[in-house]
Structure formats: structure tokens, C-alpha cells
Amino acid sequence: MEFNGVLFFPVTPFTETDEVDVALLKEHIASRLPHGPGGVFPACGTGEFHALALEEIGTVVRAAVEVVAGAVPVVAGAGGPLGHALAAARVAEQAGADALLVLPPYLVGAPVAGLIAYVEAIADATPLPVIVYHRANARFTADAMAALAANPKVIGFKDGVGDVGAAQEIVSAVRATGRTDFLFFNGLLTAELTQGAYRGLGIPLYSSAAFAMAPEIATAYHRAYVDGDEDRRAALLEGFYVPLVRLRDETPGFGVSLIKAGLRLAGLPVGSVRPPLVDPTPEQEVRLKAILAKGHELAGAR
């Protein structure tokens, strides 16, 4: 499996009666495909996996698969309580997903051996390959990832912790197993801010929630990143991503809430986030609008 381009994590639109808006979801995904995403990740973090019922996960993944129509890989989320994670994996497979992103287990802390068993249980639930998400209460060691890499169905590692030393050890340990097909992703919030450093660790891929909100800006950054145009990349970081991160950090959960707000500002009525997340205040939306305007200005400048 290959990913060539920005990794697109769509939001899940909700209607005024709090149902998944399938038509709007398809429109959202279809409108981003011309910008060349390397893969589509429905019902994951930006898509509010934590707030979706099992049948809604199937609805979201099926809609993504139908719109993408095989153009790029579709990777669905599976995680939380083990029973729910296994069911989500099976629903995603039935909906036509190409792979799974294994999100952290629910609530409990666990020893590394237990985390390995959790990933392997999800991998065993379907024929789909899985990507491990290193985040929150799912923290894997280099030895653990080397052990998981022995399973050919485990095809990737996504870092959402931000410990660069640990990430480097994991990259080195997996490579030492001889796996040449293993994928490494930067999964930190607003990953563009840290991707320059992650490239140096041997982690070339990154998820982009910003792509869901402003594909022109995210694509301009990715093009500068791939081309080695450091002046342009720095201008986009300083003018758009740094102010966006400062606003994001004002309120927990804004890594998702701001993306939905940005889409609403652009005229796509994707609805609010579900609890426990909250929407930005009107004042925060005004600042977001200004940040987006600057980002579009920079993305259009050559």
C-alpha cells in the first residue's frame, strides 16, 4: 500500500437533527479529491470516531469508499473498547475499506504486552492490514513495534506522542527487522508544524486535518515540503500554521472543532461537533477567518 500526497482526514458532517449527513460527506470528500490526497481516512480522529455509533461508522466509511472509487487507499478507524474496536473493524471491511487505523483502547492503561495483544486482536478480526496509532494511553516501545512488525498485516506506525527520541528508536527497530514495506506517519495535531523534524527521523508521511478545511493551503505546504522549498514552507508555517496552532491550543479538542468551523466559514454546512467537544466562540471564529485568509493569500503567492 502506498500513499503519495497529503493524507486527508475528512470531518463527519451532521444534520440539524444530529444524523450523519451522507450527501454532504460525499460532497466534502469529492471536493478534495482534485487536490490529490495520498489517502482518505474516514471515521478517524478528525471524523469524530469517538462520537460515532457503530452503524454510523459503516455509513461514513461506505460513503468514502463510494466517492473515492479506488483512486487512493481508504483507511478507517477502529479502536476504543475491544468489542467495539473489533466490530468497527468488521463494519469497515464490509463497507469496503482498504486498511484500518488502530486507535487507542478505551480509558485503561495497559502494559506493552497488552497493547500488542490489542493490536493483534484487531488485526485478526478482518483480512485488512492495520496501522498502529501511538498516542494517549497506547504508547508502544521500539521492541513492541519490532514484535508487531513481524506480523505482515501490521503495515504502519503513526506517531501522535511527539517524543522524537522514542520515534527514532521505533523507526530504527522496525527497519532492523528487514521490513521494507512498513509505513511511518507523523500523526501529531497540525502535523505540518513538526513535519520538518519528522522527515529527519525517517517519517516522511503526515496526516493533515488542515487539508479537510483548506486543501489549497495544505497542498501548497506539501508541495514546498516535497520540493525542498524551505522559504515557502517557512512562510506558510509562520503565516498560517503557527497562528492556527496557537488558536487550537486555547481549547481542548479544537484540533477537530476548528476544522469544522473553517468548513462552515467556507460555506459547507457540516454542523457542530458532538460532545464532549465544543465549537469555537464567535470571537474565535473571527480569528480563524483571518488566519484562513492569510493562509490562502500565502498559498496563492508565488
C-alpha positions in Angstrom: 0.0 0.0 0.0 1.4 3.4 -1.0 0.4 7.0 0.0 1.6 9.7 -2.4 0.4 13.1 -1.2 -1.3 14.7 1.8 -3.2 12.3 4.0 -6.8 13.5 4.1 -8.9 13.1 7.3 -12.4 14.2 6.4 -14.8 15.5 9.0 -18.2 13.8 9.6 -21.0 16.3 8.8 -24.1 16.2 10.9 -27.6 17.4 10.1 -29.7 19.7 12.3 -31.2 16.5 13.8 -27.7 15.2 14.6 -27.6 12.5 11.9 -24.7 11.8 9.6 -25.3 13.9 6.5 -24.2 11.4 3.9 -24.7 13.7 0.9 -22.7 16.4 2.4 -20.0 14.0 3.4 -19.7 12.8 -0.2 -19.5 16.4 -1.4 -16.8 17.1 1.2 -14.7 14.2 0.1 -15.3 14.7 -3.6 -14.3 18.3 -3.5 -10.9 17.4 -2.0 -10.0 14.6 -4.4 -8.9 17.0 -7.2 -6.3 18.3 -4.8 -4.5 14.9 -4.9 -4.7 13.5 -1.4 -2.5 10.4 -0.9 -5.2 8.6 1.1 -8.5 9.2 2.7 -9.1 8.4 6.4 -12.8 8.5 7.3 -14.2 7.9 10.8 -10.9 8.6 12.4 -9.9 11.5 14.8 -10.9 14.4 12.6 -14.1 12.5 11.7 -15.0 12.2 15.4 -14.7 8.4 15.7 -15.1 8.8 19.4 -18.6 10.1 18.9 -19.9 7.8 16.2 -22.2 4.8 16.7 -21.2 1.6 15.1 -23.7 1.9 12.3 -22.6 5.4 11.7 -19.0 4.3 11.2 -20.2 1.9 8.5 -22.2 4.7 6.9 -19.2 7.1 6.9 -16.8 4.5 5.5 -19.1 3.3 2.9 -19.7 6.9 1.6 -16.0 7.5 1.4 -15.4 4.3 -0.4 -18.1 5.1 -2.9 -16.7 8.6 -3.7 -13.0 7.6 -3.7 -13.8 4.7 -6.0 -10.4 3.1 -5.7 -8.4 6.3 -6.6 -6.5 6.2 -3.4 -6.5 4.0 -0.3 -9.3 4.4 2.2 -8.3 3.7 5.8 -11.0 3.6 8.5 -10.6 4.0 12.3 -11.0 1.1 14.8 -10.5 1.5 18.5 -11.9 2.1 21.9 -13.4 -0.8 23.9 -12.1 -4.0 22.4 -15.6 -5.3 21.5 -16.4 -2.0 19.8 -13.0 -2.0 18.0 -13.5 -5.5 16.6 -17.0 -4.6 15.5 -15.8 -1.3 13.9 -13.1 -3.2 12.0 -15.6 -5.7 10.6 -18.0 -2.9 9.7 -15.2 -1.0 7.9 -14.2 -4.2 6.0 -17.8 -4.7 4.9 -18.0 -1.1 3.8 -15.0 -1.6 1.5 -12.1 0.0 3.4 -8.6 -0.9 2.3 -7.0 -0.8 5.8 -7.6 0.2 9.4 -6.0 2.8 11.7 -5.9 1.2 15.2 -6.9 4.0 17.7 -6.1 3.7 21.4 -8.2 1.4 23.7 -10.8 2.9 26.0 -9.8 4.5 29.3 -7.5 1.9 30.8 -3.7 2.0 31.0 -2.1 -1.3 30.0 1.3 -2.9 29.8 3.0 -3.0 26.4 2.2 -6.7 26.1 -1.4 -5.9 26.4 -1.2 -3.2 23.8 0.4 -5.7 21.4 -2.4 -8.1 22.1 -5.0 -5.4 21.4 -3.5 -4.5 18.0 -3.2 -8.2 17.1 -6.8 -8.9 18.1 -8.0 -6.1 15.7 -5.6 -7.3 13.0 -7.1 -10.8 13.4 -10.7 -9.6 13.1 -10.6 -9.0 9.4 -8.3 -9.5 6.4 -7.5 -5.8 6.3 -3.9 -4.5 7.1 -3.6 -2.2 10.1 -1.7 0.9 11.1 -0.8 1.4 14.7 -1.6 4.8 16.3 1.0 5.6 19.0 -1.0 8.1 21.1 -2.5 8.8 24.6 -2.8 5.5 26.5 -1.5 3.4 23.6 2.3 4.0 23.8 4.5 1.5 22.1 8.2 0.8 22.7 10.7 0.0 20.0 10.7 -3.6 21.0 6.9 -3.7 20.8 6.8 -2.3 17.3 9.5 -4.7 16.2 7.4 -7.5 17.5 4.3 -6.2 15.7 6.3 -5.7 12.5 6.7 -9.5 12.5 3.0 -9.6 11.6 2.7 -8.8 7.9 -0.8 -7.4 8.5 0.7 -4.6 10.6 1.9 -2.2 7.9 2.5 1.1 9.6 3.1 3.3 12.7 1.6 6.7 13.3 3.2 8.8 16.0 0.9 11.0 18.0 3.0 11.3 21.1 5.8 13.7 19.9 8.8 12.0 21.7 11.3 12.3 18.9 13.8 10.1 20.6 11.3 7.3 21.1 10.0 7.7 17.5 13.6 7.4 16.2 14.1 4.2 18.2 10.9 2.8 16.7 11.8 3.6 13.2 15.3 2.1 13.6 13.9 -1.1 15.3 11.3 -1.7 12.6 13.9 -1.2 9.9 16.2 -3.7 11.6 13.5 -6.4 11.2 14.1 -6.2 7.4 10.6 -4.8 6.6 10.9 -2.5 3.6 7.2 -2.0 3.1 6.5 -0.5 6.5 5.0 3.0 6.6 5.7 5.7 9.1 3.4 8.7 9.7 3.5 11.9 11.7 0.2 12.0 13.5 0.6 14.9 15.8 -2.1 17.6 15.8 -1.5 20.0 12.9 1.4 17.8 11.8 2.7 20.4 9.3 4.2 22.3 12.3 6.5 19.4 13.1 6.9 17.6 9.8 10.3 19.2 9.0 11.7 17.5 12.1 9.9 14.2 11.5 11.3 13.9 8.0 14.8 13.8 9.6 13.6 10.8 11.7 12.7 8.8 8.7 9.0 9.6 9.0 8.1 11.1 5.6 4.2 10.9 5.7 1.9 13.0 7.8 -1.8 13.4 8.4 -3.4 16.8 7.6 -6.6 17.9 9.3 -6.0 21.3 7.6 -6.4 19.6 4.2 -10.0 18.9 5.1 -10.6 22.6 5.9 -8.3 24.4 3.4 -6.9 22.0 0.7 -5.2 24.8 -1.2 -3.1 25.8 1.8 -2.3 22.2 2.8 -1.3 21.3 -0.7 0.9 24.4 -1.1 2.7 23.4 2.1 3.1 19.8 0.9 4.4 20.9 -2.4 7.0 23.1 -0.7 7.9 20.2 1.6 8.4 17.8 -1.2 10.3 20.3 -3.4 12.6 21.4 -0.6 11.4 25.0 -0.9 12.2 25.9 2.6 11.5 29.6 2.2 7.9 28.9 1.0 7.4 26.3 3.7 8.6 28.6 6.4 6.3 31.4 5.1 3.3 29.1 5.3 4.3 27.9 8.8 4.8 31.4 10.2 1.8 33.0 8.4 -0.8 30.2 8.8 0.1 27.1 10.8 1.7 28.8 13.8 -1.3 31.1 14.3 -3.7 28.2 13.8 -1.9 26.1 16.4 -2.0 29.0 18.9 -5.7 29.2 18.4 -6.1 25.4 18.5 -4.3 25.3 21.9 -6.8 27.6 23.6 -9.4 24.9 24.0 -9.1 21.1 24.2 -10.5 19.4 21.2 -10.0 22.3 18.8 -7.9 20.1 16.5 -11.3 19.0 15.3 -13.6 21.9 16.2 -11.6 24.5 14.2 -11.7 22.3 11.1 -15.4 22.1 11.2 -15.7 25.8 11.9 -13.4 26.6 8.9 -15.6 24.5 6.6 -18.7 26.3 7.8 -17.0 29.6 7.2 -16.3 28.4 3.6 -20.0 27.7 3.1 -20.1 23.9 3.7 -22.8 23.4 6.5 -21.1 20.4 8.2 -22.8 21.1 11.6 -21.3 21.3 15.0 -19.0 18.9 16.8 -20.6 16.3 19.1 -20.0 16.3 22.8 -17.6 16.3 24.6 -16.1 18.6 22.0 -17.3 22.2 21.7 -17.5 24.7 18.9 -15.4 27.9 18.8 -16.9 31.1 20.1 -17.9 33.8 17.6 -14.7 35.7 18.6 -12.6 32.7 17.9 -14.3 32.1 14.6 -13.4 35.7 13.6 -9.8 35.0 14.3 -9.9 31.7 12.4 -11.4 33.5 9.4 -8.4 35.9 9.4 -5.9 33.1 9.8 -7.5 31.3 6.8 -7.5 34.4 4.7 -3.8 34.9 5.3 -3.1 31.2 4.5 -5.0 31.5 1.2 -3.0 34.6 0.4 0.3 32.8 1.0 -0.8 29.7 -0.8 -1.7 31.8 -3.9 1.6 33.8 -3.8 4.4 32.6 -6.0 
